[in-house]
């Protein structure tokens, strides 16, 4: 083929080939430009279905005009019956070649992901699904522009399906679960592949591995990838959340539209840039010029709790206790309701199936239950004046505070039961059937009632006292309790107490309202920002730097 002239194209060199085509660099003698010609492989020339699919690619892609999509100029067929597409030729390298060199820099990976997302958004808006998104089909030009190639497997929504029943086209490592199962796919299959590529860009390895296609398929359908933050330091937890949301096995739990992805990535990128600038400022101005955070709404603790659970701890299990999935959820209050302005809060069950929140209507506040799989919301009878709800481990009970008492109520109905006196500063129901709560210091009581046991003492804001102990969480193993010590909003720290010995130690000197999450991080609030830091649960020590994951949060006024 080299030096051969086909119509007004002179073949210069072979660029590469894949299952659906061989690509050559060519000179367009008519317009005096360099182009790329993609031919159907000779062995497939006699296959009418493959030829039809190949022409389909040209028709789909030629309708697209976007800076991040390869431009198609024409489709033609030689006298010998060889079908080819003429497209732009780009100087650069494929994303596959780039990843093989090294994991990408954080900013570089985010920028490439944003460009891919924008290109896919243009295609999806035109009703075109790529279905073969992978690094080999992404070109990074010398100007760092992303070009999506090869709509060879694209499907115009509404047209006759061209692939054979049961066949799985594309590269298995980047194929969505529904695609591997041979189920009908929509635009969300491209979002899955984008998530896999982002994981690979950041870690240098695939999230689902195997020595052969069947092993990779099994991993995609049944396993969860290792956290990115466990493989590479300096990765914002929020970025990991975006990637894992893209790779949710259930398409309904992914981003529903790809144009949402560049929005979230741009916010993350801007926040990271702001944080980098903050880190470079001198320490001499840190005290005198620090922003003062105004206390506007006293349900910041609840807001933080919801963020943590939604981003990190909603681990919905399948009926067979199969692989866990991270999902994202938004809830609008019914008309006429508002979150209680006096200690209102929200709780999510640990399996991610239920939400309980405090809402106020016509000056009356109570608890409301919402099942995520259902539409409606129902009030919990007898919970008037409730605040700070928290779930039992099995999700069947709610602990809460009302009238200066710690109470519990069954979600299946019945009258709330009073357990003991308690202050509305957070609570935790551990799997050993004990409730840890705040009453100046920390206390613990059996979930069936009885005499509370004091864990820590903290009595007043006097000079010799350290402040309130509140917002507890019993760590896995039920041997230690994580909690916040507050002496005003500018004097927060996170501590842990060992139940057997009573030994207390500070683990975060500036910050509060911490939660340990299953990724191995502590998430905490400080001066209006949400932060994440890795935490060794065995040594009870933080490791590595704290990373900002969200700006502008409301913080609790109970301090």
RONU-819566 format. One record per residue: y, z, x of N, C-alpha, C, O, CB in turn. Coordinates in steps of 0.2 Angstrom, whole numbers, plus 5000, padded with zeros to 4 digits. Each point is the difference from the previous one (the first is absolute). Last residue first. Glycine has a CB too. Layout:
% RONU-819566
YZXYZXYZXYZXYZX
...
END
This chain:
% RONU-819566
512453514896500050025007500550065001500050025005499649864999
499849924978499750065000499950035007499549995003499949994986
501449805004500550055001499750075000500450055000500449874994
498249825014500050064995500550055001500250015006498649974994
501449755005499750065003500150064996500550004996499649955015
499949764988500350064998499650065002499450005000501149944990
499749815024499650044995500450064997500450035004498549935001
501649855012500350014994499750044995500149994994500549915008
498049955016500650035000500350024993499849974995500449975016
497250025003500549994994500650045001500050065002499049924991
499450015024499649954996500549994993499849954997499150095008
501250065023500350004994499649944995499949955003501250095002
497850115016500249934998500350004993499750034996499549925011
500150225016500150004993500349934998500549985004499650154995
498349915024500750014997500050004992499549974997501049975013
497450155005500449944999500650014997500250064998498849875002
499250244994499949965005500549935000499949974994498950085008
500850234988500249934999499949965006500150035006500850014985
497650185002500649985003500149924999499649964998500150125011
498450074985500550024996500749995004500550035000498850064994
498349875012500450045004500650024996500450045003499249905007
498949934978499650055004500450045004499950075000499249855000
501849904988499850054995499650065003500050054998500149874993
501849905018499350025001499850064997500350055001499849905010
501949854984499850075000499350015001499649984997501350054996
501449785008499350015000499850085001500450035003499449855001
502450034983499850015007499250024999499850034996501450015008
501149864980499350015001499950015008500349985004499549954986
502450094990499749995006499350015000499750034996501350015009
501449924979499350025000499749985006500149945003499850054985
502750095005499549945002499350035000499950065000501049895008
501250184988500049944996499649955001500049954997501150085001
498950185015500749975000500049934996500349955002500050115008
497450014993500550035004500649964999500049945002499150105006
498149994983500749984999500450045005499950055002499949934986
497549935013500450054999500749984999500249945002499150145004
497949874999500649974997500450054998499850054997499649854999
498450085021500450044996500649964998500349975004499350135002
497949805001500750015001500250064996499850024995500449855007
497650014998500150045006500750015002500250015006498749954998
500249924976500049965006500150045007500049975005500649944987
499350194986499449985002500049955006499549995003500050034986
502450175006499749944996499449985004500050015006501149964989
500750255002499549975005499749954995499850014995500050095013
502750004989499449994997499549975006500349955003500250044985
502150165009499549965004499449994996499850054996500649985015
502050074987499649974995499549965002499949944998501150074995
500950035025499750044995499649964995500049945001500950155001
500649935024499749964995499750044995499850065002500149845005
500650145019500549974996499749964994499849945002501050065008
497850115005500550045001500649984996500450044998499349995013
497549954988500649965000500650044999500150044996499349874999
498650205008499849945003500549954999500049955004498950084993
500750265004500449944998499849945003499849995006501250094993
497550144995500349965005500449954997499849974995499350065013
499450224987500449944998500349975006500150035005500250034984
497450115003500549975005500449944997499749964997499450075012
499150114980500750014998500549975006500650014999499150094994
497849905005500350045005500850024998500250055002499049905006
499349914978499550065002500450055005499950064999499249865000
502049874992499850064995499650055002500250064999499849854993
501949945021499350004999499850064996500250065001499749895010
502449894989499750075001499349994999499749974996501350094999
501349785011499350004997499850085002500150025005499649854997
502849984995499650045003499350004997499949974995501050115008
501749794999499450004997499550055004500049995006500249894990
502650124998499549985005499350014997500050034994500750015015
502349964987499349994997499549995006500249975005500349984985
502150085006499650055004499350004996499850044997501250035007
500949824987500149985007499650045005500050005006501149974992
499050074978499749935001500149985008499649955002500750024986
499350295005500549954999499849935002499549995004501350104998
497650065003500650055000500649964999500550005005498950085003
497749894990500749974999500550065000499950064998499749854996
497750005012500450065001500849974999500249965004498950105004
498349844984500749995003500350075000500050044995500149845000
497250045008500550024995500749995003500049995006499250094989
497849905007500649975002500650024995499950014994499549895011
498150225001500549984995500649975003500350045005499250054987
497749955014500750015002500449974994499849964996499950035017
497950024986500150055005500750015001500250065003498749925002
499849854981500250064997500150065005500050064997499449904993
500049795012499650065003500250074997499650045001500349895009
501949874990499349994999499650065004500150015006500149864992
502250214994499749945004499349994999499650054998501349975011
501050084975499450025003499749945004499949954997499950154995
502849955000499549955000499450035004500150015006500749894992
501950184991499350015004499649944999500049974994500150155005
502449964995499749935000499450005005499949975004501249984994
500450265007499849974994499749935002500049985005501050084989
500450185015499449965001499749974994499950034995499850055014
502950025001499449994995499549965003500049965004500850054986
500750135027500149964994499449994996499550035001501349915005
499650205014499949935002500249954994500149945001499150095008
501750234999499549974996500049925001500649975002499550124990
501550085017499350015003499549964996499450005003501050115001
501949894989500049975007499350015003499849965004501450074997
498849944972500450055005499949975007499549965001500350144991
499449824985500349965005500450045005500549985003499649934988
497550164996500749994999500349965005499749975005500450144990
497549945003500350044995500749984998500250004995499150095009
498149845006500749985002500450024994500049984994499649925012
497750105004500550044997500749975002500149975006499250144995
497949814995500650005004500550054997500150004994499749895011
498150094984499849975007500650005005499950025006499449904987
499750224983500649985004499749975007499650035003501250064991
497949934981500050025007500649975004500149945000498650075000
500750054972500249955005500050035007500150075001500749884991
497650104986500650035004500249965006499649985004500050134993
499349784980499850065004500650035004500649994998498349965004
500249794987500550065000499750055004499649995004500749984984
498949815011499850034994500450064999499950044994499049925007
501349915018500249964995499850034993500349984995499649925012
500650255015499549964997500249964994500450034996498750055009
502749995014499650034994499549954999500049945000501050124995
501150005025499449964998499650044994499950065001500049885011
502750035002499550044997499449964998500149944999500850144997
501649935020499549964997499450054998499950055003500449855004
502450174993499549975005499549964997500049994994500250115013
501449934978500350025005499649985007500249965003500450144990
498249844990500350054997500450045005499850065002499349954989
499349755006500550045003500350054995500149994994500249915013
497149994996500649994997500650045004499850045004499649944985
497849925009500550035005500749994997500149944998499150045012
498250034979500649975000500550045005500050064999499849914989
497349985010500650055000500649965000500149945002499250135005
498449844993500250034994500550065000500050054997498949924999
500249875021499650065000500250044994499950064999500049945013
501249794994499449994997499550065000499450004998500749885006
502650144993499549985005499449994997499850034995500850025014
502049954984499450024997499549975004499949945000500550064988
502350065014499549965002499350034998499950065001500849905009
502350044987499450034999499449955002500149945001500350144990
502649985007499449965002499450045000500050065000500749885007
501350154986500249975006499449975003499850015006501150074996
499850084977499949935000500249965006500549965000499750054988
498850255008500649965001499949935000499549985004501050125002
498050124983500149945005500749975000500249994994498549995005
499350224989500749985002500049955005499650005005500850124992
497449874990500350055003500849985001500249954997498750095009
499449854980499650025005500350065003499750055002499849845000
500549984973500450035005499550035005499650044999501449984993
498649764991499850075002500450035005500149965005498750014992
501449834982500050025007499850075001500150044996500849885005
498049944979500650045001500150025008499450015003500550044985
498849725001499950075000500750045002500549965002498350025001
500149765004500350044995499950085001499650025004500249884988
499649925024499649984994500350044993499749994995499349995013
501850065015500349934997499649984994500249954997500150025015
500150294996499549945000500349944997500450004995498750085005
502350135013499849974994499549945001500149965004501050084991
500350195018499649945000499849984993500050044995499550005016
502550135004499549984994499649945002500149975005500750084987
501150155018499649955002499549994995499650054998500549975014
502450084984499350015001499749945003500249954999499850134991
502349955003499950055005499350015001499850055004501350004994
499649804985500250074999499950055005499850054999500049924989
498949815017500550014994500150074999499650045000499949864995
499149915023500450064999500450004994500349944998499850075014
497449874996500749994999500350075000499750054999500249844995
497649955008500450065001500749995000500249955002498950105005
498749814982500750005003500250085001500050044995500349845000
497249975002500450064998500749985004500049975005499050114994
499149775003500050024993500450064998500150014994498849965007
500749915021500449974996500050024993500349964996499649955012
498950175013499749954995500449974996499849954996499250125005
501950095014499749955004499649954995500049945002499950145007
502250044981499450025003499749955003500149944999499850154992
502849895006499349994997499550045004500050035005500349864992
502450164998499649975005499250004997499950044996500950015013
502249994984499249994998499649985006500349975005500050004984
502350115006499550005006499350004999499650045002501350025003
500550024974500249975006499550005005499550035000501750004997
499350024974499650005006500449965006500549974999498550034993
501650064984500350035005499650005007500250035005500350044987
498149884987500750005000500350045005499850065002500249934986
497649965005500349995007500850005000500349985005498649964999
499450054977500150075003500350005007500050055003499049984990
499849755000500250054995500050075004499650015004499949924986
500949815019499550065001500250064996500550035002499149935009
500949764985500350075003499450055000499549994996501649984999
498749755009499950064995500350065003499950025006499149924989
501149775007500150065004500050064994500249994995500549965014
498349774994500450054997500050065004499750015006500049954984
499049845016500849994999500450064998500550015003499149874994
498150105020500250004993500749994999500450015005498650064992
499849975024499649944997500249994992499749964997499450065011
501850165006500249945002499749944997500249945001500050125010
500450174977499449975004500249935002500249964996499050114997
502350165001500049934999499449985005499950015006501349974992
500150254990499549975004499949934999500149974994499350135004
502650115001499749944997499549975004500050005007501149984988
500450275001499549965004499849944996499850014994499850095013
502850024988499350025000499649955004500349955003499850104986
502650045001499649975005499350025000499850064997501149945010
501549974978499350035000499649975005499949945000500250104988
502149895004500150075003499450045001500050065001501149944995
499049764996500350054996500050075002499950054996499949874994
498749965024500249974995500350054995499750044998499549865003
499650075026500550044995500249954995500249955001500150135007
497549955011500649964997500350044995499750044997499749855005
498650125019500550044996500549964997500449975004499350135002
497749825001500750015003500450044995499850004994500249895011
497450005004500350054995500850015003500150015006498750044991
499049755005500750035002500250054995499949994994500449905012
497249975003500450044995500750025004500050015005499050034988
499249855018499949974993500550034995500149974995498750015008
500750065023500549954998499949974993500349954998499750025013
498850215001499649935000500549954998499849944999499250124998
501850165005499849985006499649945000499949965005500150154999
502049954978499350025002499849975006500249955002499550074986
502950035008499549944999499350035002499950035005500949884997
501950184990499350015003499649944999500049984994500150155006
502749964998499549964998499350015005500150025005500849894992
501750224993499549975005499549964998499950004994500450105012
502250074989499549954998499649975005500250005006500549974985
501150205008499450015003499449954998499550025000500850105001
501949874988499950075002499350015003499650034996501350014996
499949764997500550015005499950075003500450025004500449894991
497349914994500350074999500550015006499850005006499250054987
500449704999499750065004500450065000500750005000498849915008
500649934971500350005007499650055004499850054997501349914999
498949894978499850055005500350005006500249945002498750064992
501449844988500350074998499850055004500250065000499849904989
498449835011500750004998500250074998499750034996500349855001
498050115020500249974994500750014998500450045003498449994993
500649945030499950054994500149974994500449954999500050145009
498549785013500750014997499950054994499550004997500849895006
498350055021500050034994500750014997500450035003498550024999
499549825019500650024998500050024992499649974996500949955012
497850045016500150014993500750024998500350045004498549994995
499249885021500750014999500150004992499849964997500649995015
497350095006500349964994500850035000500150055003498849934991
498650015022500750034999500449954995500049945001499950115011
497350014991500649955000500650034999500150064997499249864998
497950135012500650024998500549955000500049955004499850164999
497549864994500550005005500750024997500149994994499349925012
498550174980500049955005500650005005500350065000499149874992
499450204988500350035006500149955006499850025005499750094991
499849834982499550015004500250045007499750005005499749904990
502150034987499550044997499450025004499750054999500649904991
502050005023499649964995499550054997499950055002500349845004
502250205004499349985001499749964995500150014994499850105012
502749945004499649994994499349985002499949965004501150014990
501150155017499449975003499550004994499550044999500750015013
502450014995499749984994499349965002500149945002501050054992
500550105022499450044998499849984993499550044998501050055008
501449815008499550025005499350034996499550005003501450025005
501249904981499949965006499450015004499749965003501550044998
499350124979500049934998499949965007499549964999501350064991
499550215012499349994997500049924998499549985001500550144994
502049975015499450015005499349974996499649975003501050135003
501449904982500049955005499450005004499749955002501650054998
499150174984499849944997499949945005499649965000501050084989
500350175018499350004999499749944997499549975002500650154996
502249905005499749995006499250004999499749965003501350105003
500449994976500149935002499649995006499649945001501550054994
499050234998499549964996500149925002499449975000500750114990
501350075020499350015002499649964996499549975003500850155000
502049884991499849965006499350015003499649955002501550055001
500450074977499249995000499849965006499649954999500550054988
502250095006499650055003499249984999499650045001501350044998
501649785004499550014995499450045003499849995006500549904988
501850085018500149974993499550024995500250024994500549895012
500350165020499450014995500349984993500450034997499250075011
501149805018500250044994499450014995499649964999501649995002
499150025027499749974994500150044994499950065000499249905007
502249985017499850064995499749974994500349964997500650115008
499349835021500249994993499750064996499550025002500449855000
500950145024499449994996500249994993500550044998498850035010
502049985013500149944996499449984995500049954998500850015011
499450245006500649994997500149954996500450004995500050055015
497549985002500250054995500649994996500150014994499350075014
499849765009499650014994500150054995499950004994499349965014
501949955013500350004994499650014994500149994994500649935011
498650095018500650045000500350004993500450054998499849935014
497949894996499850064997500750054998500050044996498849955010
501149734995500050065005499950064996500250014994500549945014
498449814984500650035000499950075005499450025000500949934988
497949895006500449985006500750045001500350005005499249894995
499050124981499650035006500449995006500050045005498949944989
501849924986500150074999499750035007500350055002499749954985
499749775010500750025002500150075000500450035004500049864991
497550044997500149995007500750015003500150035005499049884994
500550104978499750065003500049995008500250055003499149974987
501449804996500550064999499750065004500450035004500049934985
498249855010500649995004500550055000500350025005499549864993
498350144987499850015007500649995005500150035005498749934992
501649994980499950075002499850025007500350045003499449974985
500349765005500750035000500050075002500450035004500049894988
497549985004500349985006500750025001500250035006499249874993
499550154981499750035005500349985007500250055004498849964990
501749874987500350075000499750045006500350045003499849954984
499149805011500750005002500350075000500350025004499849864992
497750084995500050005007500750005003500150035006498849904994
500850074977499850065003500050005007500250055003499149974987
501249784999500550054998499850075004500450035003499849914986
498349875013500650005004500550054999500450025004499449864997
498450114984499850035006500649995005500150055004498749914994
501149974979500250075001499950025007500350055002499349974986
499949765004500750015002500250075000500550025002499749874993
497650044999500150005007500750015002500250025005498849904996
499750184977500449945002500250005007500250055002500249944986
498350185003499849954995500449945001499849944997500050154995
499250115025500649974997499849954995499549965001501150065010
497450124989500449975006500749994997500250024994498849935011
499250134981500350065004500449975006500350045004498850044993
499649784988500550044996500450055004500550024998498849954992
498849915019500749965000500550034996500649995002498749915000
498750235011500249984994500649964999500550035002498950074994
500049995025499449954998500149984992499849954999499550115009
502749995010499650034995499549964997500149944999500950134998
500749885021499350005001499650044995499450015001500849965011
502250024989499849935000499350005000499749954997501350025009
499850244997500149984993499849924999499749994995501250105004
499150015022499450024997500149984992499549994997500350105012
502049865006499449965002499450024995499649964998500850035014
501650144986500149934997499349965002499849964995501550055007
498850215006499950004993500149934997499649984996500850135004
500049925023499350004999499950004992499549974998500350105013
502449954996499749935001499350004999499749954997501250035011
500150234990500249954994499849935001499849974996501250105002
498750095020499550014994500249964994499549974997500350155007
500949815021500350044995499450004994499749954999501550025003
498450015025500049964993500250044995499750054998499349885006
500650145019500749974999500049964994500549964998499750045013
497550025002500550054999500749964999500149945001499350145007
497949854987500649995004500650054998500150014994499649865006
498150144991499849955005500649995004499949975006499349984987
500850194988499550035004499949965006499750025005499850044986
502049874992500350055004499550045004500250035005500649984986
498549834994500349965005500350065005500049995006500349914986
497550154993500750005000500349965006499850015006500250104987
497649815000500350065003500850004999500349945001498750065007
499549884973500249995007500350075003500250044996500049845002
497950094982500750015001500249995007499650035004500550054986
497749824994500250055005500850005000500349964997498750025010
499549884979499850074999500350055005499950064999499149894998
501449805001499850024993499950084999500150024995499449865003
500950015023500649994996499950024993500450034997499949875010
497950115009500650055002500649994995500350054998499349945014
498549864986499950074997500550055002500250044996498649935006
501549815006500050004992499950074998500350024996499449865003
499950085024500850004998500150014993500450034997499849905013
497650034997500250075002500750014998500350054998498949955011
499949794988499750044995500350075001500150044996498949895003
501549905017500349994994499850054995500450034996499849855006
499450195023499949944996500350004993500350064998498649935009
501450185009499849955005499849944997499949955003499750145004
502350094985499349995000499849945004500549965002499650084986
502250125001499749975005499249994999499850034995501150025013
501850014981499349994998499649965005500249945001500150084987
502050025016499850064997499350004998499750064999501549944997
499749875026499949994993499950074996499750045003499949845000
501950105020499350004998500049994993500550014996499150065013
502449975004499649955004499349994998499649975004501150065005
501250104981499550045004499649955005499750035004500250044986
502049864995500250065002499550045005500150035004500549984986
499049775000500649995004500150075003500250005006500349914987
497850084991499849975006500650005005499950015006499249934988
501350134984499650055004499849985007500050035005499550014984
501649814997500450055002499750055004500250035005500549954985
498049864999500349975006500550055003500150015006499849874989
499050174985499550005006500449985006499950025005499149964987
502250024988499950065002499550015006500150035005500150014984
500249755001500650025003499950075003500250015006500549924987
497649994993500049975007500650025004499950005006499449904989
500750174982499550035004499949985007500050035005499449984985
502049884995500350065002499550045005500250035004500649974985
498549805000500549995006500350065003500150015006500149884990
498650124984499549995005500449985007499850025005499349944987
502050064987499950065003499550005006499950055004500450014985
500349764995500450015006499950065004500250005006500649934988
497150014992500749984999500450015006499750015005500250024982
497349935005500550035004500749984997500149944997499150065013
498050024982500649975000500650045003500050065000499749894989
497850095020500450014994500649955000500249985005499350144994
498849925019500049944996500350014993499949954996499150025010
500850195013499550014994499949934996499650004996500750125003
501349905019499350005003499550014994499549975001501050085009
501849954984499849945002499350005003499649954999501650035004
499750224990499949964994499849935002499649964997501250114996
499950095024499350014997499849964994499549984999500750135004
501449785016500050064995499450014997499549965000501750024998
499249905027499949994993500050064996499750055002499649855001
500850065021500750014997499949994992500549994997500049975014
497650035004500450065002500750014997500250054999499249945012
499149814986499850064996500450065002500250044996498749925004
501949794999499850045005499850074997500550034998500149905011
499449834977500450045003499750045006499450005000501350014990
498249924986500349965005500550055003500250054998499749844996
497850134991500650045002500349965006499850005006499650114991
498949844980500249995007500650045002500450024995499149865004
499550114978499650045005500249995007499950045004499249964988
501449804993499850074997499650045005499549975003500549984985
501749865021499450004997499950074997500250055003499349865004
502949994995499550035004499450004996500050014994500850065013
501349864984499649955004499450035004499649965002501549984999
500350114974499850035006499649955004499549974998500550144997
502049824988499350015001499850035007500249975005499649934987
502650154999499749945001499250025001499850065000501249895006
500750224991499949964994499649945001499849974995501350085001
500250055024499850044994500049964994500449964999500150145006
499049815020500650004995499750044994499649984997500949915008
498650145020499849994993500750004996500350054999498550005003
500349935026500550024995499849974993499649955000501350055009
498249985014499650034995500450024994499850044996499450015013
501749845010499449964999499650044995499649964996500450005015
502350075000499850014993499449974998499949974994501350055003
500050015026499449994997499950034994499750054999499949955012
502350115004499749935000499450004995499850054998500649945014
502150154993499350004998499749934999500349964997500150154996
501650015024499849944996499350014997499550015004501349915003
501450225006499350004997499949944996500449994995499650145005
501849925021499949994993499349994998499649975004501549974996
500050105023499750064996500049994992500150044997500350035013
500149765008500650044997499850064996500450034996500249865004
497849975010500350025005500750044998500350045004499249875003
498550084975500449955004500350045006500150065000500149864990
497650144995500650035002500449955005499749995006499850134993
498449854981500449985006500650045001500450014996499149885003
498150144986500750025001500249975007499750025005500250084987
497849895000500449964995500850025000500349974996498750014997
499350145019499949935003500449954996500249945002498750095002
500950204990500549995005500049935003500549975003499350155000
499749914971499750035006500449995006500449955000498450044995
500849954977500550035004499650035006499650054999501349974991
498449844990499750005007500550035005500149975005499249934991
501150084980499350025000499749995007499450015000500549954988
502449984998499749985007499350015000499649955001501550075005
500449944972499750055003499749975007499649954999500150124990
502349864992499549985005499850065003500350045003500349854999
501250084981499350004997499549985005499449994998501149994991
501950065015499849934997499349994998499849954998501050015010
500050255000500549984995499849934997500249994994500750095012
497950005013499850034994500549984994499749994994499750105013
501249845014499449964998499850034993499849964996499850015016
502250144999500249934998499449964997500049974995500950035014
498650215001500450014994500249934997500049994994500450125010
498649905017499550004995500450014993499749984995499550075013
502249955011499649934999499550014994500049954996500250025016
500950234995500449954996499849934999500149974995500850105011
497850095006500050024993500549964996499949984995499950135009
500049865020499449984996500050014993499949964995499450065015
502450065003500149935000499349974996500149964996500650045015
499450234994500549994995500149924999500049984994500650125010
497949985013499850024993500549984995499849984994499550115011
501349895017499549954999499850014993499949954996499850045016
501750184996500349944999499649944998500149964995500750085013
498250174998500450004994500349944998500049974994500250155008
498849895019499550004994500350004994499849974995499450095012
502249975012499749934999499549994995500149964996500150035016
500750234993500549964997499849934999500149964995500750115010
497750075006500150024993500549964997499849974994499950155009
498949785017500550054999500150014993499949964996500650015015
497149934994500749985000500550065000499750064998500049844996
497850085018500350024994500749985000500450015005498750084993
499649755017500150075000500250024993500249964996500250055016
498749784995500350025006500150075000499950035005500749864995
498550004981499550015005500350025007499750035004499749884990
502050044987499650074999499550015006499950055002500349944985
501049805012500450065001499750065000500150055004500849884991
497949884998500150005008500550065002499950035005499949844995
499950104977499450025003500050005007499850055003499649904988
502449964997500050085000499350025003500050065002500849944987
500149775019499750034994500150075000500050035006499249874992
502549955016499350025000499850034993500450024996499750005017
501849784997499950074999499350025001499649975003501450044989
500549774999499950035007500050074999500450034998500249885008
498949904975500450065002499850025007499450015001500750034987
499849744992499750035006500550065003500649995001498849905002
500249994971500550025006499550035005499550034999501549994994
497749814991500450064999500550025006499949965006499250094987
499049774993500550005006500550064998500250014995499749875007
497450064992500650024998500550005006499850025005499650064986
498149785001500450045004500750024997500249974996499349985014
497849924987500650034997500450055005499750035003499749964985
498849795014500250075003500650024997500649975001498850015010
499449804986499950054995500250075003499850054996499349884999
501249855016499350035000499850054995499550035000500549945012
502249944990499549954998499350025000499649984996501249935008
501050294994499949945005499549954996499750014995500550065015
501550114978499349995002499949935004500349954998499450114991
502350155003499849935000499350005002499650055001501549915002
501350204991499250005001499849934999500349964996499650164999
502650025013499649954996499250015001499850045004501249884997
500850255006500449934999499649954996500349974995500250055015
499650274993499649944999500449944999500450004995498650085001
501550185016500249944996499549945000499849985005501450064997
498550245001500049945003500249944995499750004995499450055013
501950204989499449964998500049935004500549975000499450094988
501850115012499450035003499449974998499550035000501150085000
501649824993500150015007499350035003499949995006501450024993
498749844978500250075002500050005008499549975003500150084986
499649804989500649995005500250075001500450034997499949854999
497549984991500350065002500549995005499949965005499150104993
499549784992500450024995500550065002500450024997498849944995
499049955021500549965000500650014995500549985001498749935003
498650214998500550025005500649955000500650035002498550025005
499249914977500250064999500650025005500550024998498450024998
499949755006500450014994500350064999500650014998498749914997
499350065023500649965001500450004994500650025001498849915007
498550174991500450045004500749965001500550045000498550005006
499349854982500350054996500550055005500550014997498449994995
499749845018500649964996500450064996500650005000498849885000
498650195009500549985006500649974997500550025002498549975006
499250054978500350065001500549995006500550045000498550024997
499749764997500450024994500450065002500650014998498649944994
499249985023500549965000500650024995500650005001498649905003
498750214996500450025006500749965000500550025001498450025005
499549904978500350064998500550035006500550024998498550014995
499649775010500649994995500450064998500650004999498749914997
499350025027499950064994500649994996500650015002498850075005
500249795013499649984995499950054994499749984995499749955013
501850125012500349944997499749984994500349974995500149995016
499150225005500150014993500349944997500250014994500050115009
499249885020499450024997500150014992499650004996500050045015
502349915004499649944998499450024996499849964996500649995015
501850204987499549995005499549944998499850004994500350125009
502449894989499450034998499549985005499949955002500450044986
502250035020499549954997499450044997499950065003500549855005
502450124999499450034999499549964996500249974995500550145005
501749885017499649964995499350044999499750025005500849874998
502250155006499350025001499749964994500250004995500150125010
502049825010499850024994499250035001499849995006500949934987
501949985019499350035001499750034994500450044997499949985015
501549774990500050075000499350025001499549964999501450054993
500349775002500150025007500050085000500550035002500149865001
499049954978500650045000500150045007500450045001499349984987
498649815010500549984995500650045000500549975000498649994993
498950095020500449955003500649974995500449975002498650005005
499650274997500249954994500549955003500650015001499350094990
498150055022500749985000500149954994499749954999500450065013
498150214992500149935000500849985000500450054998498549944995
498950215009500749995001500149935000499649965004500550155002
497850004980500349975006500750005001500450004995498649935004
498750204988500849995000500149975007499850025005500450084987
497749934989500149995007500849995000500249954997498650015006
499750174976500449955003500050005008499950055003500749954986
498350164995500249954995500449945004500349964996499750134995
499050105020499549984996500249944995499649974998500050155003
501749905022499750054996499549974995499949945000501250135001
500549875023499649984994499750064997499950065003499949835002
502250015015499650044998499649984994500149954997500650145007
500949785010500250075000499550054998500150065002501049894995
499049795015499750054995500250075001500150035005498949894995
502549855007499550055002499750034994500350014995500350015016
500749784987500250025007499450055002499849995006501549994992
499149814983499750065001500150025008499849965004499350024987
502449874992499649995006499750075001500450055001500349855003
500349974973499950065004499649995006499449974999500750094990
500549794991500650015005499950065004500550035002500249914990
497149964999500749984997500550015005500049965005499650084983
498750045024499850004993500749994996500450045000498550035002
500149915025500649994996499749994993499649964998501149995011
498450175015499849964995500750004995500350054999498449975002
500950125018500449945001499949954995500249945000499750085012
498350174987500650005005500349935001499649965002500050155003
498349934983500650004996500650005004500649984998498850084993
END
